[in-house]
Amino acid sequence: WYTEKKGEVKKAPGRRVKVIRAVVRECVGYAPYERRIMDILKGGGSNPQKRAWRFAKNRLGTHTRAKKKVIEMEKAVSAAPQKKKAPKAKKEKKPKK
């Protein structure tokens, strides 16, 4: 029912806006619902992406916004440093005297 006119097409954010948003994200972190989306994506289970979409749609209102947010959270999850399990150090036995 609504179509954008020729001059109304949204532009991609410029360099300055990207830098500002990155700094704010670094300082402030993620909103609680965004952390929940990341937990759903990490958790696995059966089709975690669908569950994340559903949760995001309930919070954000539209399917398109939800898809965009889930993609953003997937990138954040994949970019986060993975915790590696350190190999257990074997105890050396002292020789008996």
N, C-alpha and C positions, 0 to 999 in steps of 0.2 A: 504494500500500500504506500510505502515511502521509497522514493528513489532519489539518490543524491544527484544534484545538478553538476554540471561539468566543473565548476570552480570550487565545489565543496569537498573534493576528495582530500582525505587526510594525508598529510605528509609524514614521512618518517622523522623521528626526532633527530635534531642536529647533534654535532659533536659536543657542544657545551652542555646540552640537556643530558646527554648520556653520561658525561663525567659527573655532573651534579647528582644524578640518580644513583650512580655507582657509589659515590661517597656517602650519601644518605643511607643506602642499603647496608654499607659496611658498618656505619656507626650505630644504626638503629636495629638492624637485624630483621627478622621475619615476624609477621603477625601470627597470633596463635592459630588461626585457621590455615595459614600457609604451612606452618610446622606440621599440622595435622595431615595436610595433603602429602607432605614429604614422608611422614610416617606410613601413610597408606601405601605410597609407592614403594617404600623400602620393604614393607612388611610382606609383600608377595601375596600368597593366598591365590584364590581363583580370580583372575583378571583384575589386578589392582588398579590398572588404568581406568577401567570402567567405574570402579568404586570411587576413584579420585574425581572423575568427571561429575559423577552424581553429587558428591559432597560439595564440590566447587560450584555446581549449578545452583544448589540450594542456598549457598552463601552469596553468590554474585548475581543471580537472577536470570542470566541468559546463557544459552548453550555455547554461543560463540565466545563470550568472556570466559566461561569455564574452561573451554578447550585451550584458549590462549594461556590462562593461568597454569593449567596442568603442564603444558609444554615448558613454561618458564620454571616450574618447580622441578621437572625432570632434569633440566639443564643444571639446576642448582645441586640436585642430588648427585649427578654424575661428576660435577666439578669438585664436590667436597672431597677432601683427602680421605682415603679409605684407611681404617685402622688395621694395621698388619699385626698378626700375632707374632710376638717375638719367640724364637725358639727357646725352649727351656734349657737352662744351663745344667749340664750333668755334674753331679757332685763327684769330686775325685775322692777315691778311697785312699786313706793313708795306710801305707804298709805297716803291718804289726812288727814290733821289735822283739 
